[in-house]
Amino acid sequence: MPTDIDYMRKALAEAKMAEAQGEVPIGAVMVCKGRIIARGHNLTELLHDVTAHAEMQVITSATNMLGGKYLTDCTLYVTVEPCVMCAGAIGWAQISRIVYGAPDDKRGYRRYAPAALHPKTEVTGGVLEEECRQLMQNFFRKKRN
C-alpha cells in the first residue's frame, strides 16, 4: 500500500515538470480510495492565469473524473502549503485530507485563513519537507541570478 511519502514523490515529479516549463515548481496529486485520480502542476505562466495553481488543476481534474463537485473520499498531496485561494477551493470541494510538503510562511492559508478548509478536513504537513523546500528555493535562487 503506498504511503504519504510515495504520493508526495509523485507530487514532486509534477513540481519538477512545472519547473522544466518555467513555472513555479509546485505539484499535486489527488488520491481517492488508494488510487491517483488526478495529477497536475502550476500552469499560471502557460495559461496566463493567476488561478492556475497545481491544486486548482487537480481539483478540476478530479471532480471531472468522479463526476461531482465534492471530493469527500479524497486526499490532496501538494508540495507546498496551499494559498488562501486554493484553501477556499479545497474547502468548497470538501476534500477529506490534505498532505503538504513545505510550509509557506509568506502566502500559506494557515497564516491568513486557517478556517478556510472544511471543518472535517485533516491536514498533515512536513512530508518530504526538505525536498519540497529545496526545489522552491533553488528555483527562486536561479530566477534572481
N, CA, C and O of each residue as an XYZ file, in Angstrom:
580
protein
N       0.846     -1.184      0.000
C       0.000      0.000      0.000
C       0.889      1.245      0.000
O       1.752      1.375      0.868
N       0.701      2.155     -0.945
C       1.515      3.375     -0.985
C       1.320      4.231      0.270
O       0.250      4.236      0.879
N       2.365      4.943      0.633
C       2.348      5.799      1.814
C       2.276      7.264      1.397
O       2.341      7.590      0.211
N       2.141      8.146      2.396
C       2.166      9.585      2.125
C       3.450      9.975      1.395
O       3.427     10.823      0.503
N       4.549      9.367      1.767
C       5.829      9.680      1.123
C       5.796      9.278     -0.350
O       6.280     10.016     -1.209
N       5.233      8.127     -0.639
C       5.136      7.672     -2.038
C       4.323      8.659     -2.878
O       4.729      9.031     -3.979
N       3.176      9.075     -2.350
C       2.336     10.011     -3.098
C       2.981     11.396     -3.209
O       2.831     12.082     -4.220
N       3.699     11.796     -2.154
C       4.377     13.099     -2.231
C       5.482     13.054     -3.288
O       5.747     14.064     -3.940
N       6.109     11.934     -3.461
C       7.115     11.810     -4.534
C       6.468     12.015     -5.899
O       7.090     12.586     -6.795
N       5.242     11.563     -6.069
C       4.501     11.784     -7.321
C       4.211     13.274     -7.497
O       4.315     13.809     -8.601
N       3.850     13.931     -6.405
C       3.609     15.379     -6.464
C       4.913     16.124     -6.788
O       4.905     17.097     -7.541
N       6.015     15.665     -6.221
C       7.322     16.271     -6.525
C       7.678     16.099     -8.005
O       8.251     17.003     -8.614
N       7.345     14.961     -8.574
C       7.592     14.748    -10.007
C       6.806     15.768    -10.831
O       7.308     16.282    -11.830
N       5.583     16.056    -10.414
C       4.779     17.086    -11.090
C       5.419     18.462    -10.929
O       5.455     19.252    -11.872
N       5.920     18.741     -9.733
C       6.573     20.033     -9.480
C       7.795     20.210    -10.384
O       8.059     21.307    -10.878
N       8.522     19.141    -10.590
C       9.700     19.206    -11.463
C       9.296     19.444    -12.917
O      10.027     20.092    -13.666
N       8.136     18.923    -13.317
C       7.626     19.216    -14.667
C       7.285     20.695    -14.783
O       7.552     21.321    -15.809
N       6.701     21.248    -13.737
C       6.384     22.680    -13.733
C       7.665     23.490    -13.890
O       7.728     24.416    -14.699
N       8.668     23.142    -13.122
C       9.951     23.854    -13.179
C      10.546     23.795    -14.586
O      11.060     24.796    -15.084
N      10.480     22.651    -15.217
C      11.024     22.486    -16.570
C      10.304     23.379    -17.582
O      10.857     23.712    -18.630
N       9.076     23.759    -17.262
C       8.289     24.638    -18.142
C       8.384     26.104    -17.729
O       7.693     26.953    -18.292
N       9.242     26.406    -16.741
C       9.395     27.781    -16.283
C       8.339     28.223    -15.292
O       8.215     29.411    -14.993
N       7.587     27.277    -14.788
C       6.550     27.573    -13.793
C       7.125     27.447    -12.388
O       8.125     26.760    -12.183
N       6.495     28.107    -11.425
C       6.867     27.905    -10.028
C       6.660     26.416     -9.735
O       5.580     25.884     -9.992
N       7.685     25.738     -9.199
C       7.632     24.282     -9.078
C       6.770     23.755     -7.925
O       7.263     23.360     -6.869
N       5.486     23.770     -8.177
C       4.540     23.188     -7.228
C       3.749     22.126     -7.979
O       3.234     22.368     -9.070
N       3.665     20.949     -7.374
C       2.936     19.843     -7.985
C       1.951     19.252     -7.008
O       2.074     19.420     -5.795
N       0.964     18.551     -7.557
C      -0.071     17.957     -6.720
C      -0.611     16.679     -7.357
O      -0.582     16.506     -8.576
N      -1.099     15.801     -6.505
C      -1.844     14.628     -6.958
C      -3.052     14.461     -6.038
O      -3.002     14.789     -4.853
N      -4.138     13.943     -6.615
C      -5.338     13.645     -5.836
C      -5.490     12.136     -5.784
O      -5.447     11.463     -6.814
N      -5.668     11.610     -4.585
C      -5.810     10.178     -4.374
C      -7.200      9.913     -3.812
O      -7.641     10.559     -2.862
N      -7.873      8.952     -4.419
C      -9.201      8.552     -3.953
C      -9.225      7.033     -3.818
O      -9.000      6.298     -4.779
N      -9.501      6.593     -2.609
C      -9.582      5.157     -2.328
C      -8.338      4.402     -2.801
O      -8.433      3.334     -3.405
N      -7.166      4.983     -2.513
C      -5.901      4.328     -2.809
C      -5.419      4.426     -4.238
O      -4.458      3.754     -4.615
N      -6.080      5.265     -5.055
C      -5.718      5.377     -6.471
C      -5.555      6.843     -6.854
O      -6.377      7.681     -6.483
N      -4.499      7.149     -7.593
C      -4.318      8.522     -8.085
C      -5.350      8.763     -9.183
O      -5.388      8.048    -10.185
N      -6.186      9.780     -8.980
C      -7.214     10.096     -9.975
C      -6.921     11.401    -10.721
O      -7.569     11.704    -11.723
N      -5.947     12.171    -10.234
C      -5.593     13.423    -10.918
C      -4.173     13.819    -10.545
O      -3.716     13.592     -9.425
N      -3.488     14.418    -11.513
C      -2.130     14.937    -11.322
C      -2.080     16.307    -11.948
O      -2.781     16.584    -12.922
N      -1.252     17.164    -11.389
C      -1.122     18.484    -12.004
C      -0.012     19.290    -11.376
O       0.567     18.917    -10.355
N       0.265     20.407    -12.017
C       1.273     21.338    -11.520
C       0.879     22.743    -11.944
O      -0.052     22.940    -12.725
N       1.604     23.709    -11.414
C       1.303     25.100    -11.747
C       1.340     25.319    -13.253
O       2.225     24.817    -13.945
N       0.371     26.070    -13.746
C       0.293     26.428    -15.166
C       0.004     27.915    -15.341
O      -0.528     28.330    -16.371
N       0.351     28.712    -14.341
C      -0.003     30.132    -14.385
C       0.669     30.882    -15.533
O       0.061     31.764    -16.138
N       1.904     30.539    -15.830
C       2.619     31.214    -16.926
C       2.080     30.766    -18.283
O       1.793     31.594    -19.147
N       1.947     29.476    -18.461
C       1.471     28.925    -19.725
C       0.070     29.424    -20.075
O      -0.202     29.789    -21.219
N      -0.811     29.436    -19.081
C      -2.204     29.820    -19.314
C      -2.466     31.311    -19.103
O      -3.571     31.791    -19.354
N      -1.445     32.045    -18.640
C      -1.622     33.475    -18.314
C      -2.798     33.634    -17.357
O      -3.668     34.482    -17.557
N      -2.810     32.810    -16.324
C      -3.946     32.734    -15.406
C      -3.426     32.561    -13.985
O      -2.854     31.525    -13.646
N      -3.629     33.582    -13.155
C      -3.132     33.520    -11.780
C      -3.847     32.470    -10.940
O      -3.377     32.129     -9.855
N      -4.967     31.957    -11.417
C      -5.681     30.930    -10.663
C      -5.257     29.512    -11.042
O      -5.779     28.551    -10.476
N      -4.336     29.357    -11.972
C      -3.959     28.034    -12.478
C      -2.910     27.354    -11.598
O      -1.905     26.842    -12.090
N      -3.160     27.361    -10.296
C      -2.266     26.694     -9.353
C      -2.434     25.182     -9.463
O      -3.452     24.693     -9.953
N      -1.435     24.459     -9.005
C      -1.447     22.993     -9.064
C      -2.706     22.418     -8.413
O      -3.345     21.520     -8.960
N      -3.052     22.945     -7.245
C      -4.227     22.433     -6.536
C      -5.504     22.630     -7.351
O      -6.353     21.741     -7.408
N      -5.635     23.793     -7.977
C      -6.836     24.092     -8.762
C      -6.927     23.157     -9.967
O      -8.009     22.688    -10.319
N      -5.780     22.893    -10.593
C      -5.757     21.981    -11.735
C      -6.218     20.582    -11.317
O      -6.994     19.934    -12.020
N      -5.732     20.134    -10.174
C      -6.036     18.793     -9.699
C      -7.489     18.680     -9.221
O      -8.147     17.668     -9.462
N      -7.978     19.707     -8.555
C      -9.376     19.682     -8.109
C     -10.304     19.590     -9.317
O     -11.233     18.783     -9.327
N     -10.056     20.411    -10.329
C     -10.895     20.386    -11.532
C     -10.838     19.021    -12.207
O     -11.870     18.467    -12.586
N      -9.652     18.490    -12.354
C      -9.490     17.187    -12.994
C     -10.186     16.078    -12.189
O     -10.850     15.215    -12.762
N     -10.030     16.109    -10.872
C     -10.618     15.069    -10.020
C     -12.142     15.133    -10.027
O     -12.805     14.098    -10.079
N     -12.699     16.335     -9.974
C     -14.162     16.437     -9.989
C     -14.718     15.978    -11.330
O     -15.781     15.359    -11.384
N     -14.008     16.275    -12.407
C     -14.434     15.781    -13.721
C     -14.355     14.265    -13.776
O     -15.246     13.612    -14.319
N     -13.304     13.710    -13.220
C     -13.117     12.255    -13.213
C     -14.226     11.554    -12.438
O     -14.740     10.521    -12.868
N     -14.592     12.130    -11.284
C     -15.596     11.499    -10.427
C     -17.023     11.900    -10.784
O     -17.980     11.264    -10.344
N     -17.162     12.957    -11.581
C     -18.494     13.378    -11.991
C     -19.284     14.110    -10.930
O     -20.514     14.062    -10.934
N     -18.609     14.780    -10.030
C     -19.285     15.553     -8.987
C     -18.348     16.566     -8.385
O     -17.131     16.464     -8.544
N     -18.908     17.554     -7.688
C     -18.085     18.648     -7.168
C     -17.450     18.377     -5.802
O     -16.580     19.131     -5.366
N     -17.874     17.316     -5.129
C     -17.323     17.022     -3.812
C     -16.298     15.899     -3.871
O     -16.473     14.906     -4.578
N     -15.233     16.081     -3.116
C     -14.122     15.116     -3.092
C     -13.928     14.594     -1.668
O     -12.818     14.587     -1.136
N     -15.025     14.160     -1.071
C     -15.023     13.789      0.346
C     -14.215     12.535      0.666
O     -13.817     12.342      1.815
N     -13.970     11.699     -0.303
C     -13.173     10.491     -0.055
C     -11.753     10.617     -0.587
O     -11.086      9.612     -0.834
N     -11.296     11.841     -0.762
C     -10.019     12.069     -1.429
C      -8.989     12.723     -0.517
O      -9.316     13.402      0.456
N      -7.730     12.486     -0.876
C      -6.595     13.148     -0.226
C      -5.823     13.905     -1.292
O      -5.486     13.356     -2.341
N      -5.549     15.166     -1.013
C      -4.750     16.012     -1.898
C      -3.323     16.053     -1.370
O      -3.086     16.406     -0.215
N      -2.384     15.691     -2.220
C      -0.957     15.795     -1.904
C      -0.408     16.957     -2.700
O      -0.547     16.990     -3.923
N       0.218     17.918     -2.026
C       0.769     19.087     -2.709
C       2.108     19.438     -2.078
O       2.279     19.332     -0.864
N       3.050     19.852     -2.906
C       4.425     20.043     -2.439
C       4.606     21.245     -1.523
O       5.547     21.284     -0.731
N       3.716     22.222     -1.623
C       3.802     23.419     -0.787
C       2.427     23.692     -0.185
O       1.402     23.453     -0.823
N       2.414     24.188      1.034
C       1.162     24.547      1.704
C       0.286     25.387      0.777
O       0.778     26.339      0.173
N      -0.989     25.061      0.652
C      -1.874     25.819     -0.234
C      -2.025     27.284      0.186
O      -1.944     27.629      1.365
N      -2.245     28.121     -0.813
C      -2.529     29.535     -0.562
C      -4.000     29.675     -0.144
O      -4.737     28.690     -0.104
N      -4.410     30.892      0.162
C      -5.780     31.153      0.592
C      -6.785     30.782     -0.499
O      -7.821     30.184     -0.206
N      -6.492     31.128     -1.747
C      -7.403     30.803     -2.850
C      -7.604     29.291     -2.939
O      -8.737     28.817     -3.018
N      -6.523     28.550     -2.926
C      -6.609     27.096     -3.048
C      -7.279     26.487     -1.816
O      -8.046     25.532     -1.941
N      -7.000     27.023     -0.644
C      -7.641     26.522      0.574
C      -9.154     26.709      0.490
O      -9.911     25.848      0.940
N      -9.594     27.813     -0.076
C     -11.028     28.026     -0.256
C     -11.627     26.980     -1.175
O     -12.691     26.433     -0.884
N     -10.957     26.697     -2.279
C     -11.441     25.676     -3.220
C     -11.425     24.296     -2.571
O     -12.341     23.498     -2.773
N     -10.386     24.020     -1.795
C     -10.292     22.744     -1.086
C     -11.467     22.605     -0.116
O     -12.072     21.540      0.005
N     -11.771     23.701      0.568
C     -12.906     23.702      1.492
C     -14.223     23.470      0.790
O     -15.031     22.656      1.238
N     -14.453     24.183     -0.322
C     -15.703     24.022     -1.071
C     -15.837     22.618     -1.637
O     -16.946     22.090     -1.719
N     -14.720     22.002     -2.029
C     -14.750     20.643     -2.579
C     -14.874     19.585     -1.479
O     -15.076     18.405     -1.764
N     -14.754     20.011     -0.240
C     -14.868     19.125      0.922
C     -13.868     17.966      0.879
O     -14.194     16.827      1.213
N     -12.654     18.287      0.461
C     -11.592     17.275      0.422
C     -11.321     16.805      1.852
O     -11.178     17.615      2.768
N     -11.253     15.490      2.029
C     -11.129     14.907      3.367
C      -9.785     15.167      4.024
O      -9.694     15.347      5.239
N      -8.743     15.184      3.202
C      -7.405     15.280      3.789
C      -6.472     16.002      2.841
O      -6.552     15.845      1.623
N      -5.583     16.800      3.423
C      -4.519     17.469      2.675
C      -3.199     17.045      3.287
O      -3.037     17.029      4.507
N      -2.262     16.705      2.422
C      -0.899     16.414      2.848
C      -0.004     17.348      2.044
O      -0.012     17.315      0.813
N       0.769     18.183      2.738
C       1.671     19.078      2.013
C       3.102     18.890      2.488
O       3.368     18.372      3.572
N       4.015     19.336      1.624
C       5.433     19.217      1.917
C       5.933     20.378      2.751
O       5.972     20.309      3.980
N       6.317     21.448      2.069
C       6.898     22.614      2.743
C       5.817     23.615      3.148
O       4.869     23.840      2.397
N       5.953     24.210      4.318
C       5.032     25.287      4.683
C       5.333     26.526      3.847
O       6.441     26.679      3.334
N       4.356     27.399      3.714
C       4.546     28.672      3.015
C       4.236     29.783      4.007
O       3.090     30.211      4.146
N       5.273     30.242      4.691
C       5.092     31.237      5.744
C       4.667     32.599      5.219
O       4.116     33.403      5.971
N       4.912     32.876      3.940
C       4.551     34.180      3.364
C       3.146     34.207      2.790
O       2.437     35.200      2.951
N       2.722     33.124      2.115
C       1.440     33.118      1.391
C       0.498     31.989      1.776
O      -0.601     31.896      1.228
N       0.899     31.133      2.699
C       0.098     29.964      3.037
C      -1.214     30.293      3.733
O      -1.336     31.323      4.396
N      -2.181     29.420      3.580
C      -3.515     29.638      4.144
C      -3.496     29.685      5.675
O      -4.316     30.380      6.276
N      -2.576     28.958      6.315
C      -2.568     28.914      7.783
C      -2.363     30.285      8.393
O      -2.876     30.568      9.476
N      -1.622     31.137      7.711
C      -1.361     32.475      8.230
C      -2.564     33.398      8.050
O      -2.915     34.150      8.960
N      -3.191     33.341      6.883
C      -4.230     34.311      6.549
C      -5.657     33.794      6.704
O      -6.560     34.574      7.005
N      -5.874     32.512      6.508
C      -7.238     31.975      6.546
C      -7.252     30.543      7.078
O      -7.626     29.619      6.356
N      -6.853     30.355      8.320
C      -6.773     28.991      8.846
C      -8.122     28.272      8.906
O      -8.157     27.047      9.018
N      -9.216     29.001      8.835
C     -10.546     28.373      8.885
C     -11.145     28.161      7.492
O     -12.324     27.828      7.379
N     -10.362     28.346      6.441
C     -10.889     28.233      5.075
C     -11.247     26.802      4.691
O     -12.129     26.586      3.860
N     -10.584     25.847      5.274
C     -10.841     24.446      4.939
C     -12.156     23.976      5.543
O     -12.678     24.581      6.479
N     -12.680     22.892      4.995
C     -13.870     22.263      5.573
C     -13.521     21.821      6.998
O     -12.407     21.355      7.239
N     -14.444     21.958      7.934
C     -14.133     21.614      9.332
C     -13.668     20.171      9.541
O     -12.954     19.894     10.505
N     -14.057     19.251      8.661
C     -13.663     17.850      8.821
C     -12.364     17.501      8.105
O     -11.884     16.372      8.213
N     -11.795     18.446      7.381
C     -10.559     18.173      6.642
C      -9.394     17.962      7.610
O      -9.158     18.770      8.508
N      -8.681     16.870      7.407
C      -7.468     16.594      8.181
C      -6.273     17.134      7.407
O      -6.236     17.060      6.179
N      -5.300     17.674      8.127
C      -4.120     18.247      7.485
C      -2.864     17.616      8.069
O      -2.707     17.512      9.285
N      -1.971     17.198      7.174
C      -0.653     16.700      7.560
C       0.372     17.506      6.786
O       0.355     17.518      5.555
N       1.248     18.168      7.485
C       2.299     18.949      6.836
C       3.664     18.341      7.080
O       3.840     17.512      7.972
N       4.625     18.759      6.281
C       6.006     18.365      6.502
C       6.441     17.061      5.861
O       7.510     16.543      6.185
N       5.631     16.518      4.953
C       6.017     15.275      4.282
C       7.015     15.602      3.167
O       6.693     16.350      2.244
N       8.206     15.051      3.251
C       9.322     15.374      2.346
C       9.556     16.885      2.294
O       9.856     17.454      1.245
N       9.409     17.504      3.443
C       9.500     18.962      3.547
C      10.796     19.527      2.958
O      10.770     20.499      2.203
N      11.910     18.922      3.303
C      13.195     19.458      2.846
C      13.317     19.402      1.326
O      13.777     20.365      0.713
N      12.915     18.299      0.711
C      12.974     18.191     -0.754
C      12.073     19.236     -1.411
O      12.460     19.876     -2.389
N      10.884     19.399     -0.870
C       9.938     20.376     -1.422
C      10.474     21.803     -1.261
O      10.378     22.614     -2.182
N      11.030     22.097     -0.102
C      11.584     23.431      0.161
C      12.771     23.714     -0.761
O      12.867     24.795     -1.341
N      13.665     22.745     -0.895
C      14.847     22.928     -1.738
C      14.475     23.199     -3.193
O      15.097     24.038     -3.844
N      13.481     22.507     -3.699
C      13.033     22.713     -5.071
C      12.591     24.157     -5.268
O      12.953     24.789     -6.259
N      11.812     24.677     -4.330
C      11.346     26.072     -4.417
C      12.512     27.050     -4.270
O      12.634     27.990     -5.055
N      13.357     26.837     -3.282
C      14.475     27.756     -3.042
C      15.421     27.797     -4.232
O      15.868     28.872     -4.631
N      15.727     26.648     -4.798
C      16.618     26.600     -5.962
C      15.998     27.313     -7.160
O      16.696     28.017     -7.890
N      14.708     27.138     -7.365
C      14.008     27.801     -8.470
C      14.127     29.321     -8.344
O      14.484     30.003     -9.305
N      13.827     29.847     -7.154
C      13.861     31.302     -6.989
C      15.280     31.837     -6.949
O      15.514     32.978     -7.346
N      16.228     31.050     -6.483
C      17.635     31.455     -6.494
C      18.081     31.647     -7.955
O      18.739     32.637     -8.275
N      17.724     30.699     -8.839
C      18.054     30.798    -10.264
C      17.391     32.006    -10.908
O      17.990     32.672    -11.752
N      16.154     32.288    -10.510
C      15.416     33.438    -11.074
C      16.112     34.757    -10.744
O      16.145     35.671    -11.567
N      16.667     34.848     -9.534
C      17.308     36.085     -9.094
C      18.667     36.308     -9.753
O      19.136     37.444     -9.829
N      19.304     35.238    -10.228
C      20.650     35.364    -10.830
C      20.605     35.697    -12.296
O      21.651     35.832    -12.930
